[in-house]
Amino acid sequence: MTFAIKIENLAKRFRINHAEANRRGGYRTLRDSLAQAVSTTWQNIRGGAALGDVEDFWALRDVSFEVQPGDVVGVIGRNGAGKSTLLKILTRVTEPTLGSAMIRGRVGSLLEVGTGFHPELTGRENVFLNGSILGMARSEINRNYDQIVEFSGVEKFIDTPIKRYSSGMKVRLAFAIAAHLDLEVMLVDEVLAVGDVDFQRKCLQRLRDVTRSGRTVLFVSHNMPAIESLCDRAVLLANGKVDAIGDVDEILNRYHQQNRVQDGPDRCIRTLTNRPGSGNILKQVVLLDPSGAATDHLLLGREFRLRMVLEPNRVIHNPVIFIGIDDPLGQRVLSINTPLTDSWVQTLVDRTEVECRIPDFPVAPGEYWLKIALGTNHETIDAVDQALLFRVENAEMFDEGRGFHRGSCVARSRWSVVG
């Protein structure tokens, strides 16, 4: 089968000159500069810097994988894993030290805000300039021009020089160009981390449309729900090497398992103290696994257990506790509160530990923030918007041999034929 992207034994080395870095600091006289020039010349004659002054750093090493036409592949990994370096090699921004990277078809990339824009040209002129850089004919750009401008939301400023655009306006226009032109391969690096929430939603929807059109996409992101939603396969990079390649659910589970090991158990328990401007009654929140141990992840369809510690500074009659579960873009996915239960206290007086349980947690796989609030029917007494970050992992739920893949929530149901 022919490939869209083929990477073989790819490696990229950067040289760190510690001596040069040390020389840059502090005040330097003319005598210092002349002495450095003589020393540098002598080192070059000898064949390089002094031993120990230069360190080789391999951002990538022995990276190999293929992407087939029409595949949507996510590239994930911790900061410094080599993700952006990989994309810069694919887009010819930098050359590899070893190995090769080949792409078949016309390529569009979105690596940084406004890459390829000329600051003195208007937005309109930059649409045509950037499109030409991407290999598009003028007729193709004309055909898509109205859609590009409408999507970007900068119609009012389209004849204003780019140098007067804000960073958000630049990224909106840059993404609109890359997403609407007739490209066969798209390389996208963290576009969903830039711009406001509405723009991020538009980007995600546009990327969904692009993936459904049969184009090949290599998508680098720390937004795991976006990776889950858009990609069928994923590549996990670690320390510049390929750690794993495979089904997106399998790779994401491996990635989160590694992060839990590296981050340690302390991040699973959130202490909520000394919050200015709050009631400071909500003191601690912790998510529990079935054994009662602190955790930062749940399995799809399993029990949700959240324990909170409350220390009221006054008597609170008819207390109400609210829990909101939000996705990374701030959209409310699920709401839970005590008025919907018949087993809740009428008065809070002293330190109290409260536990909330949901037998079959219905939220789909992904990362979520917990918002918690304490109040009465008439007022909010204390609230924490992002009390805890946790993850729901895919799991067997419907006895079908597979997990859940699309949507925000999932629920068991009973079906029957009527009549």
C-alpha distance (Angstrom), angle and dihedral (degrees) to the residues before:
residue distance angle dihedral
M1 . . .
T2 3.81 . .
F3 3.80 117.6 .
A4 3.80 133.3 -133.6
I5 3.82 94.8 -159.8
K6 3.80 124.9 17.0
I7 3.80 122.3 -177.4
E8 3.81 119.5 -175.7
N9 3.82 126.2 -174.2
L10 3.79 90.5 -31.9
A11 3.80 117.5 -174.3
K12 3.79 134.2 170.2
R13 3.79 123.9 -166.9
F14 3.79 126.3 -167.4
R15 3.79 122.2 -167.8
I16 3.78 117.5 -138.2
N17 3.78 113.3 -156.7
H18 3.80 104.5 -157.5
A19 3.80 93.2 -179.2
E20 3.80 91.5 56.3
A21 3.79 91.6 46.9
N22 3.80 90.5 52.5
R23 3.81 92.1 48.7
R24 3.79 92.3 55.9
G25 3.77 93.4 65.0
G26 3.79 123.6 85.3
Y27 3.80 134.7 9.8
R28 3.82 117.0 -43.7
T29 3.81 127.1 -160.8
L30 3.81 125.9 -148.7
R31 3.82 88.2 -102.4
D32 3.83 89.6 55.1
S33 3.82 91.1 50.9
L34 3.82 92.8 49.0
A35 3.80 91.4 47.4
Q36 3.82 90.5 50.1
A37 3.81 91.5 50.0
V38 3.81 91.7 52.0
S39 3.81 91.3 45.3
T40 3.83 92.6 49.2
T41 3.80 91.8 49.1
W42 3.81 91.4 49.7
Q43 3.82 91.5 48.4
N44 3.80 90.6 50.8
I45 3.80 90.0 52.0
R46 3.80 89.6 50.7
G47 3.81 89.9 50.1
G48 3.79 107.5 -96.6
A49 3.76 144.4 -27.0
A50 3.75 122.8 -33.4
L51 3.78 117.5 -75.7
G52 3.80 109.1 -83.5
D53 3.83 94.5 20.6
V54 3.83 93.5 91.8
E55 3.80 124.4 53.6
D56 3.81 126.1 -171.6
F57 3.80 114.2 -134.8
W58 3.80 117.2 -168.6
A59 3.81 108.2 -152.7
L60 3.81 89.2 178.3
R61 3.78 131.0 17.4
D62 3.83 132.1 178.4
V63 3.81 94.5 -13.8
S64 3.82 113.0 169.9
F65 3.81 132.0 165.4
E66 3.80 141.7 122.0
V67 3.80 133.0 -130.4
Q68 3.80 116.7 -155.6
P69 3.83 122.8 -142.8
G70 3.80 110.7 -80.2
D71 3.81 94.2 17.7
V72 3.81 119.9 133.7
V73 3.80 107.4 -150.9
G74 3.79 126.4 -177.8
V75 3.79 121.7 -149.0
I76 3.79 113.3 -153.9
G77 3.79 138.3 169.9
R78 3.76 142.4 123.9
N79 3.81 121.8 -69.7
G80 3.80 109.6 -69.1
A81 3.80 94.2 24.3
G82 3.83 91.7 122.2
K83 3.82 101.4 -103.5
S84 3.81 98.7 130.9
T85 3.81 92.0 40.9
L86 3.80 88.4 56.2
L87 3.80 91.9 53.3
K88 3.81 92.4 46.3
I89 3.80 89.6 55.2
L90 3.80 91.4 48.2
T91 3.82 90.8 51.7
R92 3.83 92.5 45.2
V93 3.80 93.0 -116.9
T94 3.80 87.0 128.5
E95 3.79 133.5 12.6
P96 3.82 124.1 -119.5
T97 3.79 120.1 -114.2
L98 3.81 92.0 -142.5
G99 3.79 136.8 3.3
S100 3.79 130.2 22.7
A101 3.82 141.1 -88.7
M102 3.81 119.3 -159.9
I103 3.81 130.1 -174.4
R104 3.79 126.4 -171.4
G105 3.78 117.0 -153.3
R106 3.77 136.8 20.5
V107 3.78 111.2 -42.0
G108 3.77 130.9 -148.6
S109 3.79 122.1 -173.1
L110 3.75 137.5 -170.5
L111 3.79 107.4 -168.3
E112 3.79 106.4 142.2
V113 3.79 138.4 8.7
G114 3.81 110.6 -75.3
T115 3.81 96.2 -8.1
G116 3.81 107.4 174.3
F117 3.82 95.5 17.4
H118 3.81 120.5 131.4
P119 3.82 108.1 -138.0
E120 3.83 95.0 -147.4
L121 3.81 94.7 52.1
T122 3.81 123.9 82.5
G123 3.76 124.1 -109.8
R124 3.81 89.8 -103.4
E125 3.81 92.3 52.1
N126 3.78 91.4 46.6
V127 3.80 91.6 53.8
F128 3.81 88.6 60.7
L129 3.82 93.9 39.2
N130 3.81 93.9 49.2
G131 3.78 92.2 43.7
S132 3.81 90.2 52.3
I133 3.81 90.5 49.7
L134 3.80 87.5 54.3
G135 3.80 89.3 54.4
M136 3.80 99.8 -103.7
A137 3.80 123.3 146.7
R138 3.80 116.6 -123.3
S139 3.82 90.2 -113.5
E140 3.82 90.3 57.6
I141 3.79 91.7 49.8
N142 3.82 91.0 48.6
R143 3.79 90.3 51.0
N144 3.82 92.3 54.6
Y145 3.80 99.2 32.0
D146 3.82 98.7 100.6
Q147 3.82 92.4 48.4
I148 3.81 91.2 48.4
V149 3.80 93.7 52.8
E150 3.80 94.0 43.2
F151 3.80 92.4 50.3
S152 3.80 93.1 47.6
G153 3.80 92.8 54.0
V154 3.83 92.6 -142.0
E155 3.84 97.3 110.6
K156 3.80 91.5 125.7
F157 3.81 91.8 55.9
I158 3.80 101.0 34.4
D159 3.83 91.7 114.8
T160 3.82 93.3 46.2
P161 3.85 119.1 101.1
I162 3.80 112.5 -97.2
K163 3.81 91.0 -124.5
R164 3.81 87.5 72.8
Y165 3.81 93.7 53.0
S166 3.78 121.3 103.9
S167 3.81 117.6 -121.4
G168 3.81 89.1 -104.0
M169 3.82 92.1 54.1
K170 3.80 90.8 49.1
V171 3.78 94.4 51.5
R172 3.81 92.1 46.2
L173 3.79 91.3 53.6
A174 3.82 93.2 42.2
F175 3.80 92.4 51.4
A176 3.80 92.4 44.8
I177 3.82 90.9 55.3
A178 3.81 95.2 47.2
A179 3.81 93.7 44.0
H180 3.81 98.3 47.9
L181 3.78 103.5 41.8
D182 3.79 120.4 94.2
L183 3.80 99.1 -99.7
E184 3.77 127.6 156.6
V185 3.81 97.0 -155.9
M186 3.82 127.3 33.1
L187 3.81 124.8 -166.1
V188 3.79 112.5 -164.9
D189 3.81 126.6 -176.8
E190 3.82 119.2 -168.1
V191 3.81 96.0 -44.3
L192 3.81 89.7 150.6
A193 3.80 90.4 61.8
V194 3.82 91.5 66.1
G195 3.78 130.4 71.0
D196 3.79 133.2 19.3
V197 3.79 126.1 -48.7
D198 3.81 94.9 -96.3
F199 3.80 91.5 52.5
Q200 3.80 91.6 47.8
R201 3.80 89.5 54.0
K202 3.81 90.7 50.0
C203 3.80 90.5 49.6
L204 3.78 92.0 50.3
Q205 3.80 92.3 49.2
R206 3.80 91.7 47.2
L207 3.79 90.9 49.9
R208 3.81 88.6 51.4
D209 3.82 89.1 53.4
V210 3.81 90.3 48.3
T211 3.80 93.1 50.9
R212 3.81 91.6 49.0
S213 3.81 90.6 52.8
G214 3.81 90.9 67.2
R215 3.79 98.1 -107.3
T216 3.78 120.9 143.8
V217 3.82 113.9 -112.6
L218 3.80 131.0 -172.7
F219 3.80 105.4 -167.1
V220 3.82 122.9 -169.3
S221 3.79 114.2 -168.3
H222 3.80 146.8 139.1
N223 3.81 88.1 -147.0
M224 3.80 98.9 102.3
P225 3.84 96.6 -175.5
A226 3.82 88.3 55.1
I227 3.81 90.5 49.7
E228 3.81 89.5 49.6
S229 3.78 92.9 47.1
L230 3.81 97.7 46.3
C231 3.79 107.4 29.5
D232 3.78 135.3 69.5
R233 3.81 95.8 -173.7
A234 3.79 133.8 28.4
V235 3.79 140.2 -162.4
L236 3.81 118.3 -146.2
L237 3.81 115.0 -153.3
A238 3.80 122.4 -164.5
N239 3.81 125.0 177.3
G240 3.80 91.5 -14.6
K241 3.82 95.3 -52.4
V242 3.79 135.1 98.3
D243 3.79 105.9 -100.0
A244 3.81 96.4 178.5
I245 3.82 142.7 -15.3
G246 3.78 125.4 -162.2
D247 3.79 148.6 80.9
V248 3.80 111.0 3.2
D249 3.83 95.1 -122.4
E250 3.79 92.1 50.6
I251 3.80 93.4 48.2
L252 3.81 94.2 46.0
N253 3.79 90.9 50.8
R254 3.81 89.2 52.0
Y255 3.82 91.2 48.4
H256 3.81 93.6 50.9
Q257 3.80 91.6 45.3
Q258 3.81 89.5 55.3
N259 3.80 91.4 48.4
R260 3.79 92.3 51.0
V261 3.80 90.6 52.7
Q262 3.82 92.4 48.4
D263 3.80 97.5 41.4
G264 3.79 94.7 48.2
P265 3.82 131.2 -145.9
D266 3.83 97.4 -69.4
R267 3.81 93.1 79.8
C268 3.83 89.2 62.1
I269 3.81 92.6 69.0
R270 3.80 118.0 59.9
T271 3.78 118.4 -159.7
L272 3.81 111.3 -157.4
T273 3.79 107.1 -159.2
N274 3.80 138.4 138.6
R275 3.79 95.3 17.9
P276 3.83 108.1 166.4
G277 3.78 115.6 -130.3
S278 3.81 94.5 15.9
G279 3.77 135.0 104.2
N280 3.82 90.7 -114.3
I281 3.79 91.3 -144.8
L282 3.81 96.0 120.8
K283 3.79 100.5 76.0
Q284 3.80 107.2 166.8
V285 3.79 141.1 6.4
V286 3.80 127.8 -170.0
L287 3.79 134.3 173.5
L288 3.81 114.0 -137.9
D289 3.79 132.4 -152.3
P290 3.84 121.7 -139.8
S291 3.82 90.5 -85.3
G292 3.81 92.2 53.8
A293 3.83 96.0 -107.5
A294 3.81 121.8 134.5
T295 3.80 113.9 -97.4
D296 3.80 140.9 167.2
H297 3.79 97.2 -146.8
L298 3.79 141.7 55.6
L299 3.78 133.4 -163.1
L300 3.78 118.3 -118.2
G301 3.82 112.6 -92.7
R302 3.81 94.6 7.4
E303 3.80 128.9 116.5
F304 3.80 120.0 -64.7
R305 3.82 113.7 -147.6
L306 3.79 120.7 -179.1
R307 3.80 121.5 176.6
M308 3.81 123.6 -165.1
V309 3.79 133.2 -173.8
L310 3.82 115.9 -143.8
E311 3.81 125.7 -170.7
P312 3.82 108.4 -176.7
N313 3.80 117.7 -159.5
R314 3.80 90.7 -155.5
V315 3.79 139.1 19.3
I316 3.80 110.7 -76.3
H317 3.79 116.3 -160.1
N318 3.81 120.3 -155.1
P319 3.81 93.5 1.3
V320 3.79 120.1 -160.2
I321 3.78 123.6 -155.6
F322 3.79 118.2 -163.2
I323 3.81 127.5 -165.7
G324 3.80 121.0 -168.8
I325 3.79 123.3 -172.3
D326 3.83 114.0 -154.4
D327 3.79 132.2 -175.3
P328 3.86 119.6 -128.0
L329 3.82 90.6 -89.9
G330 3.81 90.9 57.8
Q331 3.82 97.0 -105.8
R332 3.80 115.8 145.3
V333 3.80 110.5 -118.1
L334 3.80 101.8 171.4
S335 3.81 137.9 6.1
I336 3.81 126.2 -157.4
N337 3.79 127.9 178.9
T338 3.79 139.9 167.5
P339 3.85 98.2 -115.2
L340 3.81 85.9 71.0
T341 3.82 91.5 64.5
D342 3.81 132.2 70.2
S343 3.80 95.8 -149.0
W344 3.76 104.2 68.5
V345 3.83 132.0 121.9
Q346 3.80 122.0 -103.5
T347 3.81 95.9 -148.2
L348 3.80 137.6 26.9
V349 3.80 114.4 -152.6
D350 3.82 113.2 146.7
R351 3.80 137.4 18.0
T352 3.79 107.1 -46.7
E353 3.80 134.2 -174.6
V354 3.79 112.7 -146.7
E355 3.80 126.4 -168.4
C356 3.79 127.0 -164.8
R357 3.82 120.3 -162.6
I358 3.80 131.4 -171.2
P359 3.82 111.7 -175.0
D360 3.84 98.0 -153.2
F361 3.79 107.6 24.7
P362 3.84 104.2 -148.5
V363 3.82 101.5 -161.8
A364 3.81 115.4 115.2
P365 3.83 123.7 -121.3
G366 3.80 115.7 -68.9
E367 3.82 143.3 80.8
Y368 3.80 120.8 -60.2
W369 3.79 140.9 -178.7
L370 3.79 122.4 -135.8
K371 3.78 118.9 -138.2
I372 3.80 115.3 -166.6
A373 3.79 129.4 -173.5
L374 3.79 137.5 177.4
G375 3.77 124.7 -155.9
T376 3.78 146.1 110.1
N377 3.77 132.3 -97.2
H378 3.81 88.0 -82.9
E379 3.82 106.9 38.5
T380 3.80 146.4 18.4
I381 3.79 110.3 -121.1
D382 3.81 101.9 179.3
A383 3.82 134.8 -0.5
V384 3.81 139.7 173.8
D385 3.81 116.5 -162.2
Q386 3.81 98.7 -162.1
A387 3.77 103.7 23.1
L388 3.79 97.9 153.6
L389 3.80 139.2 1.2
F390 3.78 115.7 -143.3
R391 3.77 140.4 162.1
V392 3.78 134.6 -131.3
E393 3.79 111.6 -148.8
N394 3.78 125.8 -154.2
A395 3.78 116.5 -102.2
E396 3.79 143.3 160.4
M397 3.80 108.8 -73.1
F398 3.79 111.3 147.1
D399 3.82 101.1 40.8
E400 3.80 89.8 -111.6
G401 3.78 97.9 118.1
R402 3.81 92.7 -109.2
G403 3.78 140.6 73.5
F404 3.78 133.7 -120.0
H405 3.81 118.1 -75.4
R406 3.82 114.6 174.9
G407 3.79 139.2 42.2
S408 3.81 135.4 28.5
C409 3.80 101.0 -86.1
V410 3.79 138.9 21.4
A411 3.80 129.3 -161.3
R412 3.77 139.2 -177.0
S413 3.78 113.4 -113.9
R414 3.78 141.6 -177.8
W415 3.81 121.9 -130.2
S416 3.77 132.1 -167.3
V417 3.77 140.2 165.5
V418 3.80 111.9 -108.2
G419 3.79 119.9 -148.5
